[in-house]
Amino acid sequence: MLRIDRSIYDKIVAHARRDHPDEACGVVAGPEGSDRPERFVEMVNAERSPTFYRFDSLEQLRVWREMDDRDEEPVVIYHSHTATEAYPSRTDISYASEPNAHYVLVSTREPDTVEFRSYRIVDGRVTEEPVEVTGADGAQ
């Protein structure tokens, strides 16, 4: 299960809507081994594409080094789908390289509906997991 604070959930959704019609992407870092998404890091989609995302390699290197320096890891890796459901594509699955991360997808195909889903992707296997939004106006 992914437990995520309402403020981070809202930032992910806002980023996805703002970058539409291109896919948005980023990470939420947290303390190593904690599974707590705490630090939102919006990243640039180097592809600037409505059907594909890729982190800019220099930005990714900088962000991953920063996480190392802070004893963090990518707890959530997120991106949006602009015209399809929030489910990992074959490309998404093939690029999933962080076995401990929650892979969050937000679909922006419907402007008035939030479709926010989370998956574990390990060795090409996709498993959807529940999402619990905590904090202001969230559960618990």
C-alpha positions in Angstrom: 0.0 0.0 0.0 1.1 3.5 -0.8 0.5 6.0 2.0 0.9 9.5 0.7 0.3 12.9 2.3 -2.5 15.0 0.8 -0.1 17.9 0.0 2.2 15.6 -2.0 -0.7 13.9 -3.8 -2.0 17.4 -4.7 1.4 18.5 -6.1 1.7 15.4 -8.3 -1.8 15.9 -9.7 -1.2 19.7 -10.2 2.1 18.9 -12.1 0.3 16.4 -14.3 -2.4 18.9 -15.2 0.0 21.8 -15.7 2.2 19.8 -18.2 -0.8 18.4 -20.1 -0.9 17.7 -23.0 2.7 16.4 -22.4 3.5 13.8 -19.8 4.8 15.0 -16.5 7.3 13.2 -14.4 9.2 13.3 -11.1 10.0 11.5 -7.8 9.1 11.7 -4.2 12.1 11.0 -2.0 12.1 9.5 1.5 14.5 8.2 4.1 16.3 5.1 3.0 14.3 2.0 4.0 11.3 3.9 5.3 8.8 3.7 2.5 7.7 7.2 3.5 7.3 9.6 0.6 8.3 13.0 2.0 10.2 15.3 -0.5 8.5 16.1 -3.7 10.9 16.6 -6.7 9.3 17.8 -9.9 11.4 16.9 -12.9 11.5 17.8 -16.6 10.2 15.4 -19.2 13.2 15.5 -21.6 11.0 14.1 -24.4 8.3 16.8 -24.1 5.9 14.3 -25.5 2.2 13.4 -24.9 3.0 9.7 -25.2 6.4 9.1 -23.5 8.5 10.5 -20.7 12.2 10.3 -19.9 14.1 12.1 -17.1 16.7 14.4 -18.4 19.9 12.5 -17.7 21.8 15.4 -16.1 18.9 16.3 -13.9 18.4 12.7 -12.9 22.1 12.3 -12.0 21.8 15.5 -9.8 18.6 14.4 -8.1 19.9 10.8 -7.4 23.2 12.2 -6.0 21.2 14.6 -3.8 19.1 11.7 -2.5 22.4 9.8 -1.8 23.8 12.8 0.1 20.6 13.0 2.2 20.3 9.3 2.8 17.1 9.1 0.8 15.8 6.9 -2.0 13.1 7.3 -4.6 10.0 6.1 -2.7 7.6 7.2 -5.5 8.4 7.6 -9.2 5.5 9.3 -10.9 4.4 10.3 -14.4 1.2 11.0 -16.2 -0.7 9.5 -19.1 -2.5 12.2 -21.2 -4.9 10.1 -23.2 -5.1 6.7 -21.6 -5.8 5.2 -18.2 -3.4 5.3 -15.4 -1.8 1.9 -16.1 1.9 1.2 -16.9 2.6 0.9 -20.6 5.0 -1.8 -21.9 7.7 1.0 -22.1 7.0 2.0 -18.5 7.4 -1.6 -17.4 10.6 -2.1 -19.3 12.2 1.1 -17.8 11.1 0.4 -14.2 14.5 0.0 -12.5 13.7 0.7 -8.8 12.3 -2.4 -7.3 11.4 -0.7 -4.0 9.6 2.2 -5.6 5.9 2.9 -5.9 5.2 3.7 -9.5 2.4 6.3 -9.6 0.5 7.1 -12.7 -2.0 10.0 -13.1 -4.3 10.1 -16.1 -5.1 13.6 -17.3 -7.5 12.4 -20.1 -10.5 13.7 -18.2 -10.1 17.3 -17.0 -12.6 17.0 -14.1 -11.6 13.5 -12.9 -8.5 12.5 -10.9 -7.3 9.0 -11.8 -4.3 8.4 -9.4 -3.0 4.8 -9.2 0.1 3.1 -7.7 1.9 0.0 -8.8 4.9 -2.1 -7.8 6.9 -3.1 -10.9 9.5 -5.8 -10.2 11.2 -8.0 -12.9 8.5 -7.0 -15.4 5.6 -7.9 -13.2 3.0 -5.2 -12.4 1.0 -5.3 -9.2 -1.5 -2.6 -8.4 -1.6 -1.5 -4.8 -4.1 0.6 -2.8 -3.4 4.3 -2.2 -4.2 5.9 1.1 -4.1 9.7 1.2 -3.4 11.0 4.6 -3.4 14.5 6.2 -5.7 17.4 5.5 -8.9 16.2 3.8 -7.3 12.7 3.4 -8.0 9.5 5.1 -6.9 8.9 8.7 
